[in-house]
Amino acid sequence: MRKIWIFLVPLFLMGVFGWALAGGRARITSVQAPQEVVAGQRFEVKFVVKPEVGRRDVEPVLKASLDDTEIVVVPVRAGSGYSARLALPKAGKWQIRVDSHYCETVMTPVSILARTQS
């Protein structure tokens, strides 16, 4: 019986510590972005990243995609959240999302319509 405990206790501890260090989920909240922009003109997107477990630092990236085009922007810290400036190169309905680089990112993508300048 003692041999089983010698095996089970370290296995249990590895599982608990592994889960605690593995990451978890991060929620993207308070997304502030325009609904419509002019293609080629810079604009700003602000958001907050909230890790659900612990207080780890995150290094998020903002991704904008339309068809086979994807733009990746590294946001900067802005108060309690992050801010990213970007320009969408062509007209269309772009999907904006944030990758928290924190295991799983929970976010409803934001749509931004880029139109040609009239």
N, C-alpha and C positions, 0 to 999 in steps of 0.2 A: 504494500500500500504506500509506503514511504517513497518508493521509486516513482510512483505515479505523480505524487505531489511535487517531487523534484522536477519533473518534466512539465506539469501543468501550470505551476506558479510562474515560471519565467515566460511561458507561452502566453499566459493571460496578460502579464505585464507588458510584453511586447505589443500585444494587440491593443491595449488601452493607450499606451504612449504613441504607437503608430497612428492610431485614429486621431489623437489630439494634435499631432504634428502634421498630419496629412493635408490639412487645409480645411476645406468645407465649402461653403457657398458665400458669395458676395452679392448683395442686392445693389442695383443701380437705381437711385432715387433722385427726385427733384431735377429731372432733366428739363433744361431750358434751351429750346431751339426754335428758330423761326419755322413757320409752316411752309413758307415760300421764299425763295431767293433767286437772284439773277445768276445764271451760269457764268462761272469765271470770276465772280466777285467774292471776296472773303467775308466770312461771317463767323460768329462765335457760338459754340455749344458749351453749356455748363452742366455739370452733374455731380452727384455725391455717390461715393462707393461706401457701402456699409458691410464689412465682413460679419457674418452671423456668429462666428466662433472666434473668440480672442480679439486682440487688437493688433493684428499684424499689419505691416505696411504693405500696400499694394502698388503695383506699377501698371496701371491700366493703359490701354490703347483704344482709340476711337477708330471705328471702321465705317466707311461709307461705301455702299455698293449699289451698282446699277448694271444689270445684265452681266457682262464679263469684266466690267471695270470695278476695281476696288482701290480705295484710297485709305491709307493707314496714317494716323496722326498720333503723336505722343503728346498727351495733354500736360499742362503744368498745374501745380498746386495753386489753388485760389481760395484762400480762407479755409473753410472746412470741406471744400470740395475740389473739383478740377475744372479747368477751362481749356478748350481747344479751338484754334482758329483754322479754318480750312476754306477752300473754294472748290465747288463742284464743277468739273471741267465741261460737262455737257448737259443739255436739257433732259429732263425726265424725272420720274418719281424715285428718289434715292432712299435706301434703307440705312438708317444710322443705328449702330449698336456699339456697345462698349465691351471689350474683353478685359476682365479684371486681372487676369493672370493669377487667379486665386482658386484653382480647381474649377468650380462651376459658377458661372455668372448668371444671375437671375435678372432679366430685363425684358421689357416689352419694347421691341424695336420702334424707332421713331421714323416716320416718313416725312421727307422734305421734298417739295416740288421745286426743281430748278427749271426756270424758264429762260428763254432767250430774251435779250434786252430789246424792248420795243422802241 
